[in-house]
């Protein structure tokens, strides 16, 4: 499949205008999302659990699974959240980080609110990440991560699972950022 259009600056700019634009429509909700984070602050301490699952997967299992062609497939070839410029290193991702963090503030809340209601929805949530361009096997590892979020959702409510999800994503972004710096 020819992915030159998806690697073009025009596509990336269009994507970010669309996603950031839709997040900006929620600007009036930003104060509520910060309040939701504050309410769930105690559950941030659980963020190392899903983050640890991801780190273990990346360090131990990823090199082997990534060699399996069907599981290695991605319609886009890169994770749209980090953009096609992630391969450019530090300066490829730095401009996108503030936008990404702002989008996490809103997207993570709605992911927790709608996709933690049932086990089936957790699986749907994980597989929807394929639409973001991640590889199939990376979407599959999100299933146990999603069940960790669901456990907190079931025990402590949406604000707590949201805060944990947001903190997990911050850890992922910080790790990616540090991998380019170091």
C-alpha positions as CSV (number, residue, x, y, z in Angstrom):
1,X,0.0,0.0,0.0
2,X,1.3,3.4,-0.9
3,X,1.6,5.4,2.3
4,X,3.2,8.5,0.8
5,X,0.0,10.6,1.4
6,X,-0.1,9.5,5.1
7,X,3.6,10.5,5.4
8,X,3.0,13.9,3.9
9,X,3.1,17.1,5.8
10,X,-0.4,17.9,4.5
11,X,-1.9,14.8,6.1
12,X,-0.2,15.4,9.5
13,X,-1.2,19.0,9.6
14,X,-4.8,18.0,8.6
15,X,-4.9,15.3,11.3
16,X,-3.7,17.7,14.0
17,X,-6.1,20.4,12.9
18,X,-8.9,17.9,13.2
19,X,-7.9,16.4,16.5
20,X,-6.7,19.5,18.2
21,X,-9.7,21.4,16.8
22,X,-12.1,18.8,18.2
23,X,-10.2,19.0,21.6
24,X,-10.5,22.8,21.4
25,X,-14.2,22.4,21.1
26,X,-14.0,21.0,24.6
27,X,-12.1,23.9,26.0
28,X,-15.0,24.8,28.3
29,X,-14.6,21.3,29.8
30,X,-10.9,21.7,30.6
31,X,-11.6,23.0,34.1
32,X,-13.9,20.0,34.7
33,X,-11.2,17.6,33.5
34,X,-8.6,19.1,35.8
35,X,-11.2,18.8,38.6
36,X,-11.7,15.1,37.6
37,X,-7.9,14.5,37.7
38,X,-7.8,16.2,41.2
39,X,-10.6,13.9,42.4
40,X,-8.8,10.8,41.1
41,X,-5.3,11.9,42.3
42,X,-4.9,9.0,44.7
43,X,-5.1,6.5,41.9
44,X,-2.1,8.0,40.0
45,X,0.0,5.8,42.3
46,X,-1.3,2.8,40.3
47,X,0.0,4.2,36.9
48,X,3.3,2.2,37.2
49,X,1.3,-1.0,36.9
50,X,0.0,-0.4,33.3
51,X,3.2,1.4,32.5
52,X,5.2,-1.6,33.8
53,X,3.2,-3.9,31.6
54,X,4.1,-1.8,28.6
55,X,7.7,-1.5,29.5
56,X,8.0,-5.3,30.1
57,X,6.3,-5.9,26.7
58,X,8.6,-3.5,24.9
59,X,11.8,-4.8,26.5
60,X,11.1,-8.5,26.5
61,X,8.4,-9.5,24.1
62,X,8.3,-6.8,21.4
63,X,11.5,-7.8,19.6
64,X,10.0,-11.3,18.9
65,X,6.4,-10.4,18.2
66,X,7.4,-7.5,15.9
67,X,8.9,-10.1,13.6
68,X,5.5,-11.7,12.9
69,X,4.2,-10.0,9.7
70,X,0.5,-10.0,10.4
71,X,1.0,-8.7,14.0
72,X,3.5,-6.1,12.8
73,X,1.0,-4.6,10.4
74,X,0.0,-0.9,10.7
75,X,-2.2,0.8,8.2
76,X,-0.2,4.0,8.7
77,X,3.3,2.9,9.6
78,X,3.5,5.1,12.7
79,X,1.5,6.1,15.7
80,X,-0.4,9.2,14.6
81,X,-0.3,10.6,18.1
82,X,3.5,11.0,17.8
83,X,3.4,11.7,14.1
84,X,5.6,10.6,11.3
85,X,8.4,12.9,12.5
86,X,9.1,10.7,15.6
87,X,11.9,9.1,13.6
88,X,13.5,12.5,13.3
89,X,14.2,12.3,17.0
90,X,13.9,15.1,19.6
91,X,12.8,17.8,17.2
92,X,10.4,15.5,15.5
93,X,8.2,15.1,18.6
94,X,8.8,18.2,20.8
95,X,6.4,20.4,18.9
96,X,3.6,17.8,19.3
97,X,4.0,17.2,23.0
98,X,1.9,20.2,24.3
99,X,-0.9,19.3,21.8
100,X,-0.7,15.6,22.8
101,X,-0.9,16.4,26.5
102,X,-3.9,18.7,26.0
103,X,-5.6,16.0,23.9
104,X,-4.9,13.4,26.7
105,X,-6.7,15.6,29.2
106,X,-9.9,15.2,27.2
107,X,-9.5,12.0,25.3
108,X,-8.5,9.9,28.3
109,X,-11.5,11.0,30.3
110,X,-13.9,10.0,27.5
111,X,-12.0,6.7,27.0
112,X,-12.5,5.9,30.7
113,X,-16.1,7.0,30.8
114,X,-17.2,5.0,27.8
115,X,-14.8,2.1,27.4
116,X,-14.6,0.7,30.9
117,X,-18.2,-0.2,31.3
118,X,-17.7,-3.8,30.2
119,X,-15.0,-6.2,29.2
120,X,-16.2,-6.1,25.6
121,X,-15.7,-2.3,25.6
122,X,-12.2,-2.7,27.0
123,X,-11.3,-4.9,24.0
124,X,-13.0,-2.4,21.6
125,X,-10.9,0.4,23.2
126,X,-7.7,-1.5,22.7
127,X,-8.4,-2.4,19.0
128,X,-9.6,1.2,18.2
129,X,-5.9,2.2,18.7
130,X,-5.2,0.4,15.4
131,X,-7.0,3.4,13.8
132,X,-4.3,5.6,15.2
133,X,-1.7,3.7,13.2
134,X,-0.3,1.5,16.0
135,X,0.7,-2.0,15.1
136,X,-1.7,-4.9,15.7
137,X,0.4,-6.4,18.4
138,X,0.7,-3.1,20.3
139,X,-3.1,-2.9,20.3
140,X,-3.3,-6.4,21.7
141,X,-1.0,-5.5,24.6
142,X,-3.4,-2.7,25.4
143,X,-6.1,-5.3,26.3
144,X,-4.5,-6.2,29.7
145,X,-3.6,-2.5,30.3
146,X,-7.3,-1.7,29.7
147,X,-8.3,-4.3,32.2
148,X,-6.1,-2.7,34.8
149,X,-7.9,0.6,34.1
150,X,-11.3,-1.2,34.3
151,X,-10.4,-2.7,37.6
152,X,-9.8,0.8,39.1
153,X,-12.9,2.1,37.3
154,X,-15.0,-0.7,38.9
155,X,-13.5,-0.2,42.4
156,X,-13.0,3.6,42.5
157,X,-14.9,5.2,39.6
158,X,-14.2,7.1,36.5
159,X,-12.2,9.9,38.0
160,X,-9.7,7.4,39.5
161,X,-9.3,5.4,36.3
162,X,-9.0,8.6,34.3
163,X,-6.2,10.0,36.5
164,X,-4.4,6.7,36.3
165,X,-4.8,6.5,32.5
166,X,-3.6,10.1,32.2
167,X,-0.6,9.5,34.4
168,X,0.2,6.3,32.4
169,X,0.2,8.3,29.2
170,X,2.4,11.0,30.7
171,X,4.9,8.3,31.7
172,X,4.8,6.9,28.1
173,X,5.4,10.4,26.6
174,X,8.2,11.2,29.1
175,X,9.8,7.9,28.3
176,X,9.6,8.5,24.6
177,X,11.0,12.0,25.1
178,X,13.9,10.7,27.2
179,X,14.6,8.0,24.7
180,X,15.3,10.8,22.1
181,X,17.3,13.0,24.6
182,X,19.5,10.2,26.0
